[in-house]
């Protein structure tokens, strides 16, 4: 017999399903993962040529221009992406809120405006935008994966500041996307929507916590969207789904009015950032949001406009004297799988072929950053998560129970003096890391410090359900408050000749052994592979300029 939390979750799933237009639903039975492991190609067989053109042939930046010059109407563009999002949800289970009706109404208003005034509302005029289920939108629910938070639609007063900014810029918000319960897992699963799958290999995870967002974008049910990141949550899903994802430093984009877990914790802060198919689209989102001067409405945002001069300088040096990169193939804790190591070697080779310098990166131990981050995440002993679960009496999903236990009291709590000491430990790590970065000037041929660091996003391309454990490669950037971006490199190919010396890795811990031995070329076939580019604090412009150079080098 179903309990109340199960009924509420089922009702929400039924509501989501009822809001998907019947004419766009797949014929039953929907293809399963065995018959259709890669879901990304199916939509083409169900869309019109015009819909395929709209959703597949343009970057977000190009599509925004075609909306501005009236090549397309906002209504037809919104309808095309709603159609594709409907297909995506049935295959990868990525939506938490279906906002198609309000999106089409908004699109109609935008079409009327541009017909009357002969100019777009703003730089995102008519562009469909998807948002992770932390962003509060008037009239929609914000559950953050908790059953107990359902049933409370947002109002105009509670709407997130960044949503207001998007709407003012002309964007059309057509969907919100699935997250793990309380955001605290690197797989996306909860008791409401359920598990979100990888778009390219539906036997694998979409990553977390912005897993629904990344899967939807990978399916081209959206070209660009926003996630958040406190340990991996933009970069890991972007990597798993073959996308670019930017984690800015704290204070760069507004967090005002964004729902969160562990609110008030500020040793390591969660940040808002974009996910897209191209680095130029990440830049479009950053430039648009910063052009509205968010620091005037959110006091936690730094008064720092987009600095084009930083990008011009990187472009100039990339084409003349060359750039210098550090490379870290593994962090000494968990050895990456062979496809990740191959991707890094490919990148290093291409960089050197293009006249850039690459040096080995040997910073303060990343193990310390992982320890700091996990202590931050569990400082209250999991009390908040279990208290919020208790609102509906729902149990934690396995991905959350892995860290916080199945019952309250599974973890020790941190005293205020221990919390202060943790803050000091983080500061010390930041200082030592900054000192090491500065010291690289003595190791490079140019006498300049390293411009950015190439490293894994994760030890594996994705994970099988229940196996998402390690976020050390991404978490270090959060502890340092550094900027970071993911860059897709290729796909796992089961036919590849994986090197014998990599198979011979001697694990340094039980976790290292478990993750290393989990690799099977057949199981991971078709999963995207990416690398992470790490910059210093507030170097978003620099990283996106380098990411655009990487696009050219990898062609």
N, C-alpha and C positions, 0 to 999 in steps of 0.2 A: 504493500500500500504506500502510495507516495506521501511524503511529508510535505509540510507547508513550503519549505525552501525549494523542494523539487517541483512543486506545482507552480510556484512563482517563476522559476527558471524556465519551465516548459511554456508558460504563458508568454514570456518575453520572446522565446524562440518562435512561437506561433505568430506573434505580432510582427516580428521581423519578416517572416515568410509571407505573411498576408500583404505586406507593403511592397513586395517584389511583384511587378506587373505580370499577370498570368501569361501574356503573350510572349514574354521573354524567358519563361521558365523552361528548363531542359526537360525533354521527354523522360519519363520514368522507364526503367531505372536509370538514375544518374550514373555515368561510368565510374567504376571504382578505381582505386589507385593501381591495382594490378593491371587492369585493361588500359588505363590512361595515366601512367605515372607523371608525365609532363603535361600540365593543364594549360600551358600558355598558348598552344596552337589552336585549341578547339574554338575559341571565340570567332576566329576568321570565317569558319564555316557557317556561322549563325548571324553574321552582320551583313548589312548592305555594303556595297563598294564605297559609298559616301561615309558610312560609319567607320569603316576600316581606314579610309584616308584621314579622317579626323583624329582617330585614336592612335594611329600607328606611324604616321609619316612626318610628324612634327615634334620638335621639342616643345616644352611648355612656353618657352620664350617665343618661338615661332608662331605657336598657336595663338598666343596673346596678341601678336601683331596682326594675324589674319582676322581676329575678332575686332580689333581696332579699325582695320581698314574695310571691314564689312564683307570680307570674302565669305565668312561664315556668320550665322546668327548665334547669339548666346543660347537660344532655345535648342537649335539642332545640335550644338556641341554638348550641351548639358544632357540632352536625351541620349546621345551616343555613348557618353560615359556612364550614364545610369544603366543603359542596356548592358554594357560590358561589366559593370559592377554587379549586376544581377547574376550574370553567368559566373563571375568570379566567386561570389559567395557560395553558390551551389557546389563548387568544386573544391574550394580551399577553406570555406567557413571563416570569412574575414570581417564581416560587418557586425557592428553592435547597434547602430542606429541607421535606419533607412530614411533619408531626408529628401527623397526624389520630388515629392509634391511641392514642398517649399522651395526647392532648388529651381524647379521649372517655373514657378511663379516669379521668383527673383529674376530668372533669365528673361522672362517676358518683359519685366519692368526695364531691364537693361536694354533690350531691343527697342523698346519705345523711346527710351532716353536718347540712344545714339541716332535713331531716326529723326528725332526732333531737333537735337542740338548739334548733330554731325560731329560729335567727338565722344570718345570713351569716358566712362566715369573715372577710371584710373588705370594704372599700369597692368592690373589683373582683370580688366573688364571682360566679363563673361567666362573666365577660366574656371572650370570645376576644380575645387580643392577638397581633399579628404583630410580628416583630422583624427588622430588617436583619441580614444575615449577617455581623455582627461580634460579636453577642452570643452568648456561649458557653452552651449548654444541655446538661445532662447527657444523654448518649446520642446527641447529634447532632454532625455535623461542622461545622467552621467554616473554610471555605476562603478567605474574603475574595477569591474569584475566582481563586485560584491553584490550578492542577492539583496542584502539589507539596504542597499542604497538605491534600489529601483523604486519607481513610483513617485519620484519627486522631480517633475519637469523644471528645467531652468527658466528663469524670468529674464526680462531685459536688464534688471539690476544685477543678477548673478552672472551674466554672460562674461566670458573671459575677455580681457582687454585685447588680446591678440586676434580674437574672432572679430571684434568690432573694427580693428585695423584692416583685416582682410576684406570685410564687407565694404568698408569705405574705399578700398582700393579697387573695388569692382568684382571681387571674387564671388563665386557661387559655391557654397558649401553643400555638397550632395550626399555625404556619408560620414559617419564616424566608425572607427575600426576597433577590432577586438584586442584585449590586453589580458595578461595573466591576473589572477586574483591579487588585488592590492599592488600590482605592478612588480611584485618582488619575485620574479623568476625569469630565466633566460629561455624559457619556452612559453608560448602563449596558450593558456588553458584556464578555464574557469567553470563554475557551475551554472553559468547562464548560457553563453553561446557555445562553449565547449572548446575543442582543440582546433587551432588554426594551422593549416598545413603549408609546406613549402610549395610554391607555385611550379617549380621545375622538377621536383621529385616528391610526390605526395605521400611517400612513405616516411618523409623526414619533417623536421620542425621548421617553422617559419622564423624561429628565433623569438626573442622577447627583450623588452616588453612591448616594443612597437611592432609586434609580429603581424597583426592584422593590417596595419598600414603598409608595411613592406610587401605583403602578399598581394594586396589589392593593387598597388602600383606595378608590381611585377606582372600582374595580369592585365595591365593597362586599363583597369577600371578607374584609374586616376593617373595623371601624369606627374603630379607633385603633391606632397602633403607634409604635414608637420607631425613630429614625434617628440619625445623627451628622452633624456639620457642621464642616468646617475651612476651607471656602472658598465653598461653595454647597450642600452635599450634602443638607440638609433643605429649604431654601427653594426651590431651583431645581426639584426634582422635585415638591414640593407645588404650586408655581405652575403647572407644566406640566400637572398633573392636576387643577386646580381645587380645591385643598385649602388648609386652614390649616396652616402649619408654623411651629414656634417654635424659634429658635436662642437658647438661653440664653447667658449669660456663663459663662466657665470657672469651675469650682468650684461650680456650682449643683446639678448632678446627678452621681452617682457614675460614674466611668469604670473603676473597679477591675475587672479581669478581662475587659475588653472588648478583643477582638483589634483590632490596628491596624497600619498601616504607619508608617514613620518614628518608631517608638517611641523616646522619649528626647528628641526634638525638642520644645522648649517655648517657642520664640519666639512661635509662634501655635499655640494648643492646640485640638485637636478636642474637641467637646462633644456630649453626648447631649441629644436633644430630641424632643418628640412631633409626630406628624402626624395630622390628623383632619379630619372634615367641618365641625366647628363649633369656635369658640374656647372655648366652655364645656367641650368635651371635652379640649382642651389643658390647661385649668385643672384638670380632674378628675385628669389624669395627674400634673401638677406637685404638686398638693396631696397626692395619695396618696403619692407617692414621698417628699416632704419630711416628711410626718407620721411616717415611720418613723425620722427622725433619721439619715440616711445618714452624716453626718459622724462618727458614733461608730464606723463600720466602715471608712470610706474617709477617710484623713487629708487627702486633697486636696479634700474637699468643705467648703465654708464652713458654719459653724454658723448658718445663716440660714433659719429657718422661713418658711412662706408668710405673707405680710403682707397680710391682708385689708383692713387700714386704708388701704393704698395704693389699692386698688380702690374703696373707698367714697368716698375723696376725689376720684378721677377722675370717678366717677359724679355726685357732687354738682356739681362744676365744669362738667361737660358739660351739665348741665340748668339751670345758673344763669348764671355769668359767662362760660362758654364756654372752649374750649381753643384753643391756638395751635399751628399746624403750620408747619414749613418744607416747601418743595416743591423738589425737584430733578428736572427733566425729563430732563436728560442730563448725563453726567459729563465731557464734553469729549473723550472718547476714542472711544466707539462710540454713535452715535445710535440710540435705540430705534425699532423699527418703528411705523408709524402706529397699530395697535391699542393698543399700550402707551401711546402719547402720548394717545390718546383716553380711555383708562381713567383716566389721571391727571387730565385735564381734567374728567372726569365726577366724580371724587372731590372735586376742589377746588370745583367748583360746588355739590355737595351739602353740603360743609362750610360754605361761606359762607351757603347757604340756611338752614342750621340754627344760624346765629349764631356760627360759629367763625372765627377769624382764620387767614389763610394768608399767609406771607411767603416771598419767594424765599430759597433756601438756597445760599450761596456760600462753602463751607468751604475749607480747604486742599485742594489738588489730589488727587482720588481716584486719579490716575495713579500717584502715589507709593505709595499703599497696594498697588496692583496689582503694582508692581515689587517691593516688599518681599515680598509673598506668593509671587510666582513664584520669587524667589531662595531663600526658605525651602524651597519644594517641590523645588528642584533643587540644594540645597546639597551633597549628596553626589554630584552628577553622575549621578544615577540608579542608583548602584551597588546599593542595596538592592533596588530593583525587578528589575534584571537578575539579581542573585544569586538571588532567590527564583524568578524564571522558570526559571533554570538547574536548579532542583531536578528539574524534569520535562523540561527542554529545550524547553519550549513557547515560541513566539514571542509578542511583545506584540501585542495586538489594535491595530488602527489608532488607536483613541481614546487609547491609552496611548503608542503610538509617536510620536504627534503631539508630545508634550511631552518624551519621554525617549529617542527614537531607537529604532532596531531592534536596535542592538548596544550593549554596554557601551562607555563612553568617548565617547559622542556629545556629552556635555556637560562643561564644566569643573567642577572641584570647588572648594568654598569652604574657605579655610584657617581655622584657629581664630581668628586675629585678625580676618579678614574677617567671620566669624560673630558675633564680639563687636560689631563695628561695625554689623552688621545689626540686632542687638538694640537698640543705642543709637539707630539711625535709627528703628526702630519706636517707641521710647519718645518720641522727639522729635515724631513725627507724632501720637501720642496726646495729648501735651501741647498741641500747637498746635490740635488739633481740639477738645479740651476748652475751651481758651481762647475759640475762636470760638463754641462753643455758648453759653458763659456770656455772651458779648458780645451775644447776640440780645435780651437784656433791654432794650437801648437802642433796639431797632427795633420792638418789639411795642407795641401800644396799651395793653396791660395793665401793661407794665413787668416782666412775668415772662419767663423764658427760654422758648424753644420747647419744647413738651411732647414732640413726636415729629416725625420727618421722613418725608415721603412721597416715595418714589423707585421706579424700576423694580426688578424682581427680576433681569431680564435684558433684553437689547436685543430679544429676540423671544419669542413665546409658547412656542415650542419650537424644535427644530432638526431638519433632515433628517439621517439617519445620516452620520456623519463630519464634520459641520459645527459641532459644539460646541466653541467656541474661547474665548469670553470670559466670565469670571466676576468682572469688576471691580465690578459693582453689588452683588454679595453679599459679595465678599472684603473690602471695606472694613470691614464689621462685624466680621469675624474679626480683622483687624489691630488694630482699636480695642478688641476684646473687648466690644463693645456687644451688647445684646439686640436681636433683630429678629424680626418675624413677617410671614408672607405672608397677604394677604387677597385671595381671589378676587373679581373684579369682573364678568366676563362671558366672552364667547366671540368669537373671530374670525369675522366674517361676511363672506363674499366679496361680498355685495350692498351692503356699506356704502360710503358716499361718502367715500373717503379723500381728505383735503384736498390740494389742489394744492401748497400751500406746503411740506408735508411731503415730497412727491415731489421737491421741488427742493433737498433737502439737498446741500451740497457736502462730500464726505467729507474728513476730516482725515488719514487714513492708509489704507494698503492694507487693513488689517483692518476699518476702518470702512466702506470701500467694499464689501468682500466681504459683510459682514453686512447692510448696508443694501440691497444689490442682491439679496440672497437672498430678500427678501420677495415673496411672490406670494399674493394673497388666496385664490386657489383652492387652493393647496398647503396653506395654514394654516387653511383653513375648519374651524370646529368646535373648534379648539384653545382651551383655557381661557386667559384673560388675568387676571393678578393684579398687585397692587402690593405693595411692601414697606414696612413701617412700622419705622423705626429709632428705638430709644430709647437711653438711655445705659447704662452698665454696671450690671448687676444690676437692671434695671427690668422684669423679666418680669411682675410683677403689674400694673404700670402699662400695659404694652403690651397685655396680654390684656383689661384693662378697656376700653381704647380700641378694640380689635378687636371687642368685643361691642357697643360703641356704633356702630361702622361697620356691623355687621350691620343694626342698626336704621335707620341713615341711608340704606343702600343698598336698602332694601325698596321 
